[in-house]
Amino acid sequence: MASNPVLRGFEKTGRPGVAQGPSGPNGPIVPPPPSADQLNQWYAQPSYGQPAPPVAPSRYLTLDDVVTRSVVLLATVLVAAGFAWFVVPDSAAGAVVAIGFIGALVLGLYMGFTGRANAVTAITYAALQGLALGGISELFNRAWPGIVVQAITGTIMVAGGVLVVYKTGAVRVTPKFTKIVFASTLGVLGLMVVNLVASIFTDGGLGLRDGGALAIGFSLLCIVIAASNLIVDFDMIEQSVRRGVDEKVGWYLSWGILVTLVWLYLEILRLLSYLTGRNN
């Protein structure tokens, strides 16, 4: 006699794993068929271990959502930058810039790696970034009067031109294009880190930020890559609206636009300072 219960069931019924039921005078007792109510209950009951179906969002994302939230974030940056420029004393400007950049970096890494952003985190990031930009812009404008207005104007012109290029279809956002932009962004960020570390041991580091010809070329490269990131951001927004994602995603998309615009502004500000310094 087999000891395995599956084999025992096979010996009695001819089917693996099914044992013979109780027997009566006329043979095996067959249970009555389930009633209609039982069948309905079994059909309505979810299967064991099956995840619940996704809940539809309360409201779908629209382009107006992204535009409105982007305006809120940009306004927050301007207000915080104005506070750092006009209210914070010069003696505390360095500390404010450091707090703003470090806080924005930590919060930005959190939102970037988790892919989550809401009104609180996005607006807090914008405020911290505004404090840092306000202090830095004041220092640049003190050295080169009027350069901040020029940098802001240049940022608006580049962003507007990128939007026109995207809407007219002059540049198609393909998976290959996105990969190239992503790899290029990582590459220039890596060069920035290496240059920063090298500047600790050698004056000027790799020469990427010393105002020379190499620095001008590097800033131009960063501006092109930042503009390309802006194209990818625009496409991500359009695709999200078409797919009908939750309107809460709008904060993450608006935050992405803000990050790209801040990078673009800083690179244009650096480039103008290099060119102005060489002309002087």
Sine and cosine of phi, psi and omega as CSV:
sin_phi,cos_phi,sin_psi,cos_psi,sin_omega,cos_omega
0.00,0.00,0.72,-0.70,-0.02,-1.00
-0.96,0.26,0.55,-0.83,0.01,-1.00
-1.00,-0.07,-0.36,0.93,0.00,-1.00
-0.93,0.36,0.79,-0.61,-0.04,-1.00
-0.89,0.46,-0.51,0.86,0.04,-1.00
-0.92,0.40,-0.67,0.74,0.01,-1.00
-0.93,0.36,-0.57,0.82,0.05,-1.00
-0.89,0.45,-0.67,0.74,0.03,-1.00
-0.90,0.43,-0.56,0.83,0.00,-1.00
-0.92,0.38,-0.61,0.80,-0.01,-1.00
-0.91,0.42,-0.55,0.84,-0.09,-1.00
-1.00,0.02,-0.48,0.87,-0.13,-0.99
-0.87,-0.50,-0.27,0.96,-0.07,-1.00
0.99,0.12,-0.01,1.00,0.04,-1.00
-0.82,-0.57,0.69,-0.72,-0.02,-1.00
-0.91,0.41,0.72,-0.69,0.14,-0.99
0.98,0.18,0.07,1.00,-0.01,-1.00
-0.89,-0.45,0.88,-0.48,-0.04,-1.00
-1.00,-0.07,0.42,-0.91,0.03,-1.00
-0.93,0.38,0.70,-0.71,0.03,-1.00
-0.97,0.23,0.03,-1.00,0.02,-1.00
-0.91,0.42,0.51,-0.86,-0.05,-1.00
-0.96,-0.29,0.50,-0.86,0.10,-1.00
-0.89,-0.46,-0.20,-0.98,-0.01,-1.00
-0.88,0.48,-0.54,0.84,-0.07,-1.00
-0.97,-0.23,0.25,0.97,0.02,-1.00
0.87,-0.50,-0.27,-0.96,-0.04,-1.00
-0.89,0.46,0.59,-0.81,0.02,-1.00
-1.00,0.07,0.85,-0.53,-0.01,-1.00
-1.00,-0.10,0.82,-0.57,0.00,-1.00
-0.92,0.40,0.48,-0.88,-0.01,-1.00
-0.92,0.39,0.48,-0.88,0.02,-1.00
-0.91,0.40,0.48,-0.88,0.01,-1.00
-0.92,0.40,0.53,-0.85,0.02,-1.00
-0.97,0.23,0.14,-0.99,0.01,-1.00
-0.90,0.43,-0.61,0.79,0.03,-1.00
-0.90,0.44,-0.64,0.76,0.03,-1.00
-0.90,0.43,-0.66,0.75,0.03,-1.00
-0.89,0.46,-0.65,0.76,0.03,-1.00
-0.90,0.43,-0.64,0.77,0.02,-1.00
-0.91,0.42,-0.67,0.74,0.02,-1.00
-0.91,0.42,-0.60,0.80,-0.02,-1.00
-0.93,0.35,-0.62,0.79,-0.03,-1.00
-0.97,0.23,-0.37,0.93,-0.04,-1.00
-0.97,0.23,0.79,-0.61,0.02,-1.00
-0.91,0.40,0.52,-0.85,0.00,-1.00
-0.93,0.37,0.44,-0.90,-0.09,-1.00
-0.92,0.39,0.76,-0.65,0.07,-1.00
0.99,0.17,-0.07,1.00,-0.02,-1.00
-0.99,0.16,0.78,-0.63,-0.01,-1.00
-0.92,0.39,0.51,-0.86,0.01,-1.00
-0.92,0.39,0.54,-0.84,0.00,-1.00
-0.89,0.45,0.52,-0.85,-0.01,-1.00
-0.89,0.45,0.61,-0.79,-0.02,-1.00
-1.00,0.07,0.76,-0.65,0.00,-1.00
-0.92,0.40,0.63,-0.78,0.00,-1.00
-0.89,0.45,0.49,-0.87,0.01,-1.00
-0.91,0.41,-0.51,0.86,0.06,-1.00
-0.46,-0.89,0.64,-0.77,-0.04,-1.00
-1.00,0.07,0.42,-0.91,-0.03,-1.00
-0.94,0.34,0.64,-0.77,0.10,-0.99
-0.83,-0.56,0.27,-0.96,0.03,-1.00
-0.90,0.43,-0.56,0.83,0.04,-1.00
-0.88,0.47,-0.56,0.83,0.04,-1.00
-0.87,0.49,-0.73,0.68,-0.03,-1.00
-0.92,0.39,-0.67,0.74,-0.01,-1.00
-0.89,0.45,-0.71,0.70,-0.02,-1.00
-0.88,0.47,-0.71,0.71,-0.03,-1.00
-0.95,0.31,-0.53,0.85,0.08,-1.00
-0.91,0.42,-0.64,0.77,0.05,-1.00
-0.89,0.45,-0.65,0.76,0.03,-1.00
-0.88,0.47,-0.69,0.72,-0.02,-1.00
-0.92,0.39,-0.68,0.74,0.02,-1.00
-0.91,0.42,-0.63,0.78,0.05,-1.00
-0.90,0.44,-0.62,0.78,0.05,-1.00
-0.89,0.45,-0.66,0.75,0.04,-1.00
-0.87,0.49,-0.71,0.71,-0.03,-1.00
-0.90,0.43,-0.67,0.74,0.00,-1.00
-0.90,0.43,-0.73,0.69,0.00,-1.00
-0.91,0.42,-0.63,0.78,0.03,-1.00
-0.91,0.42,-0.65,0.76,0.06,-1.00
-0.89,0.46,-0.61,0.79,0.05,-1.00
-0.90,0.44,-0.71,0.70,-0.01,-1.00
-0.91,0.41,-0.53,0.85,-0.06,-1.00
-0.98,0.19,-0.73,0.68,-0.18,-0.98
-0.99,-0.17,-0.39,0.92,-0.10,-0.99
-0.97,-0.25,-0.70,0.71,-0.05,-1.00
-0.93,0.36,0.78,-0.62,0.02,-1.00
-0.92,0.38,0.38,-0.92,-0.04,-1.00
-0.87,0.49,-0.52,0.85,-0.02,-1.00
-0.91,0.41,-0.44,0.90,-0.03,-1.00
-0.97,-0.26,0.07,1.00,-0.07,-1.00
-0.89,0.46,-0.67,0.74,-0.01,-1.00
-0.89,0.46,-0.66,0.75,0.01,-1.00
-0.91,0.41,-0.63,0.77,0.01,-1.00
-0.91,0.42,-0.67,0.74,0.03,-1.00
-0.89,0.46,-0.69,0.72,-0.01,-1.00
-0.90,0.44,-0.71,0.71,0.01,-1.00
-0.89,0.45,-0.68,0.74,-0.01,-1.00
-0.89,0.45,-0.74,0.68,-0.04,-1.00
-0.93,0.36,-0.69,0.72,-0.01,-1.00
-0.91,0.41,-0.71,0.71,0.03,-1.00
-0.89,0.46,-0.68,0.73,0.02,-1.00
-0.91,0.41,-0.59,0.80,0.01,-1.00
-0.91,0.42,-0.73,0.69,-0.01,-1.00
-0.90,0.44,-0.72,0.69,-0.01,-1.00
-0.92,0.39,-0.61,0.80,0.02,-1.00
-0.91,0.40,-0.64,0.77,0.06,-1.00
-0.89,0.45,-0.63,0.78,0.03,-1.00
-0.88,0.47,-0.75,0.66,-0.02,-1.00
-0.93,0.37,-0.57,0.82,-0.02,-1.00
-0.93,0.36,-0.69,0.73,-0.05,-1.00
-0.98,0.21,-0.55,0.84,0.01,-1.00
-1.00,0.06,-0.35,0.94,-0.04,-1.00
0.94,0.34,0.37,0.93,-0.04,-1.00
-0.84,-0.54,0.67,-0.74,0.07,-1.00
-0.46,-0.89,0.58,-0.82,0.07,-1.00
-0.70,-0.72,-0.10,-0.99,-0.05,-1.00
-0.88,0.48,-0.65,0.76,-0.06,-1.00
-0.92,0.38,-0.78,0.63,-0.05,-1.00
-0.92,0.38,-0.65,0.76,-0.04,-1.00
-0.92,0.38,-0.70,0.72,-0.01,-1.00
-0.94,0.35,-0.61,0.79,0.06,-1.00
-0.88,0.47,-0.68,0.73,0.05,-1.00
-0.87,0.50,-0.70,0.71,-0.01,-1.00
-0.88,0.47,-0.64,0.77,0.01,-1.00
-0.91,0.41,-0.70,0.71,0.02,-1.00
-0.90,0.44,-0.68,0.73,0.03,-1.00
-0.90,0.43,-0.59,0.80,0.03,-1.00
-0.90,0.43,-0.64,0.77,0.05,-1.00
-0.86,0.51,-0.71,0.71,0.00,-1.00
-0.91,0.40,-0.70,0.71,-0.02,-1.00
-0.91,0.42,-0.59,0.81,0.01,-1.00
-0.89,0.45,-0.71,0.71,0.02,-1.00
-0.91,0.41,-0.68,0.74,0.00,-1.00
-0.92,0.38,-0.68,0.74,-0.01,-1.00
-0.89,0.46,-0.60,0.80,0.03,-1.00
-0.89,0.45,-0.67,0.74,0.02,-1.00
-0.90,0.44,-0.69,0.73,0.02,-1.00
-0.91,0.41,-0.67,0.74,-0.04,-1.00
-0.93,0.35,-0.48,0.88,0.05,-1.00
-0.94,0.34,-0.60,0.80,0.03,-1.00
-0.98,0.20,-0.61,0.79,0.00,-1.00
-0.74,-0.67,1.00,0.02,-0.06,-1.00
-0.83,0.56,0.73,-0.69,0.02,-1.00
1.00,0.03,-0.07,1.00,-0.08,-1.00
-0.94,0.33,-0.50,0.87,-0.02,-1.00
-0.92,0.38,-0.69,0.73,0.04,-1.00
-0.88,0.48,-0.65,0.76,0.03,-1.00
-0.90,0.44,-0.65,0.76,-0.01,-1.00
-0.92,0.39,-0.66,0.75,0.04,-1.00
-0.89,0.45,-0.69,0.72,0.03,-1.00
-0.88,0.48,-0.69,0.72,0.03,-1.00
-0.89,0.45,-0.63,0.77,0.02,-1.00
-0.89,0.45,-0.69,0.73,0.02,-1.00
-0.89,0.45,-0.67,0.74,-0.02,-1.00
-0.91,0.41,-0.68,0.73,0.02,-1.00
-0.91,0.42,-0.71,0.70,0.00,-1.00
-0.89,0.46,-0.67,0.74,0.04,-1.00
-0.90,0.43,-0.66,0.75,0.04,-1.00
-0.90,0.44,-0.64,0.76,0.03,-1.00
-0.89,0.45,-0.65,0.76,0.02,-1.00
-0.89,0.45,-0.66,0.75,0.04,-1.00
-0.90,0.44,-0.70,0.71,0.00,-1.00
-0.88,0.48,-0.64,0.77,-0.01,-1.00
-0.94,0.34,-0.71,0.70,-0.06,-1.00
-0.93,0.38,-0.52,0.85,0.02,-1.00
-0.99,0.17,-0.15,0.99,0.01,-1.00
0.98,0.20,0.28,0.96,0.02,-1.00
-0.90,0.43,-0.48,0.88,0.06,-1.00
-0.83,-0.56,0.83,-0.56,0.02,-1.00
-0.99,-0.11,0.76,-0.65,0.00,-1.00
-1.00,0.03,1.00,-0.07,0.05,-1.00
-0.99,-0.17,0.26,-0.97,0.08,-1.00
-0.84,0.54,-0.58,0.81,0.03,-1.00
-0.91,0.41,-0.67,0.74,0.03,-1.00
-0.88,0.48,-0.69,0.73,0.00,-1.00
-0.89,0.46,-0.66,0.75,0.02,-1.00
-0.90,0.43,-0.65,0.76,0.00,-1.00
-0.90,0.44,-0.69,0.72,0.01,-1.00
-0.90,0.45,-0.68,0.73,-0.01,-1.00
-0.89,0.45,-0.71,0.71,0.00,-1.00
-0.91,0.41,-0.63,0.78,0.02,-1.00
-0.91,0.41,-0.63,0.78,0.02,-1.00
-0.89,0.45,-0.72,0.70,0.04,-1.00
-0.88,0.47,-0.60,0.80,-0.01,-1.00
-0.90,0.44,-0.74,0.68,-0.03,-1.00
-0.94,0.33,-0.56,0.83,0.07,-1.00
-0.91,0.42,-0.63,0.78,0.06,-1.00
-0.90,0.44,-0.64,0.77,0.05,-1.00
-0.90,0.44,-0.61,0.79,0.05,-1.00
-0.88,0.48,-0.69,0.73,0.00,-1.00
-0.91,0.42,-0.70,0.72,0.01,-1.00
-0.89,0.46,-0.67,0.75,0.02,-1.00
-0.90,0.44,-0.62,0.78,0.02,-1.00
-0.91,0.42,-0.69,0.72,0.01,-1.00
-0.92,0.40,-0.66,0.75,-0.01,-1.00
-0.92,0.40,-0.51,0.86,0.00,-1.00
-0.92,0.38,-0.32,0.95,0.05,-1.00
-0.94,0.35,-0.57,0.82,-0.06,-1.00
-0.98,-0.18,-0.44,0.90,-0.04,-1.00
-0.75,-0.66,0.70,-0.72,0.00,-1.00
-0.90,0.44,0.86,-0.51,-0.01,-1.00
1.00,0.00,-0.16,0.99,0.02,-1.00
0.88,0.47,-0.81,-0.59,0.03,-1.00
-1.00,0.05,-0.02,1.00,-0.02,-1.00
1.00,0.07,0.25,0.97,-0.04,-1.00
-0.99,0.16,-0.25,0.97,-0.05,-1.00
-0.70,-0.71,0.42,0.91,-0.05,-1.00
-0.99,-0.15,0.09,1.00,0.05,-1.00
1.00,0.04,-0.01,1.00,0.00,-1.00
-0.99,0.15,-0.17,-0.99,-0.02,-1.00
-0.89,0.46,-0.63,0.78,0.03,-1.00
-0.90,0.43,-0.63,0.78,0.02,-1.00
-0.91,0.41,-0.64,0.77,0.04,-1.00
-0.89,0.45,-0.70,0.71,0.02,-1.00
-0.90,0.44,-0.61,0.79,0.01,-1.00
-0.92,0.39,-0.65,0.76,0.03,-1.00
-0.91,0.41,-0.63,0.77,0.06,-1.00
-0.89,0.46,-0.66,0.75,0.05,-1.00
-0.89,0.46,-0.67,0.74,0.01,-1.00
-0.90,0.43,-0.61,0.80,0.02,-1.00
-0.90,0.43,-0.68,0.74,0.03,-1.00
-0.89,0.46,-0.69,0.72,-0.01,-1.00
-0.93,0.37,-0.63,0.78,0.05,-1.00
-0.89,0.46,-0.66,0.75,0.05,-1.00
-0.89,0.45,-0.61,0.79,0.05,-1.00
-0.91,0.41,-0.62,0.78,0.08,-1.00
-0.89,0.46,-0.57,0.83,0.03,-1.00
-0.91,0.41,-0.60,0.80,0.07,-1.00
-0.89,0.45,-0.70,0.72,0.03,-1.00
-0.89,0.46,-0.63,0.78,0.04,-1.00
-0.88,0.47,-0.70,0.71,0.02,-1.00
-0.87,0.48,-0.67,0.74,0.00,-1.00
-0.92,0.39,-0.62,0.78,0.03,-1.00
-0.89,0.45,-0.63,0.78,0.04,-1.00
-0.91,0.43,-0.73,0.69,-0.02,-1.00
-0.89,0.46,-0.69,0.73,0.01,-1.00
-0.91,0.42,-0.61,0.79,0.01,-1.00
-0.91,0.41,-0.63,0.78,0.03,-1.00
-0.92,0.40,-0.66,0.75,-0.01,-1.00
-0.91,0.42,-0.60,0.80,-0.05,-1.00
-0.98,0.18,-0.17,0.99,0.04,-1.00
0.95,0.32,0.74,0.67,0.03,-1.00
-0.97,0.23,0.19,-0.98,0.01,-1.00
-0.90,0.44,0.61,-0.79,-0.04,-1.00
-0.89,0.45,-0.32,0.95,0.02,-1.00
-0.91,0.41,-0.42,0.91,0.02,-1.00
-0.91,0.41,-0.32,0.95,-0.01,-1.00
-0.84,0.54,-0.54,0.84,0.03,-1.00
-0.92,0.40,-0.63,0.78,0.02,-1.00
-0.92,0.39,-0.68,0.73,0.00,-1.00
-0.91,0.40,-0.65,0.76,0.03,-1.00
-0.91,0.40,-0.61,0.79,0.06,-1.00
-0.89,0.46,-0.64,0.77,0.04,-1.00
-0.88,0.48,-0.66,0.75,0.06,-1.00
-0.88,0.47,-0.68,0.73,-0.02,-1.00
-0.89,0.46,-0.70,0.71,0.00,-1.00
-0.85,0.52,-0.70,0.72,-0.01,-1.00
-0.92,0.40,-0.66,0.75,-0.02,-1.00
-0.92,0.40,-0.61,0.79,0.04,-1.00
-0.90,0.43,-0.70,0.72,0.04,-1.00
-0.88,0.48,-0.69,0.72,0.01,-1.00
-0.88,0.48,-0.68,0.73,0.00,-1.00
-0.89,0.45,-0.70,0.71,-0.02,-1.00
-0.90,0.43,-0.63,0.78,0.01,-1.00
-0.94,0.35,-0.62,0.78,0.06,-1.00
-0.92,0.39,-0.62,0.78,0.04,-1.00
-0.89,0.46,-0.69,0.72,0.04,-1.00
-0.90,0.45,-0.71,0.70,-0.04,-1.00
-0.88,0.48,-0.68,0.73,0.02,-1.00
-0.90,0.43,-0.60,0.80,0.02,-1.00
-0.92,0.39,-0.61,0.79,0.05,-1.00
-0.89,0.45,-0.73,0.68,-0.05,-1.00
-0.92,0.39,-0.64,0.77,0.01,-1.00
-0.92,0.40,-0.66,0.75,0.02,-1.00
-0.90,0.44,-0.60,0.80,0.00,-1.00
-0.94,0.33,-0.59,0.81,0.01,-1.00
-0.94,0.34,-0.51,0.86,0.02,-1.00
-0.98,0.19,0.00,0.00,0.00,0.00
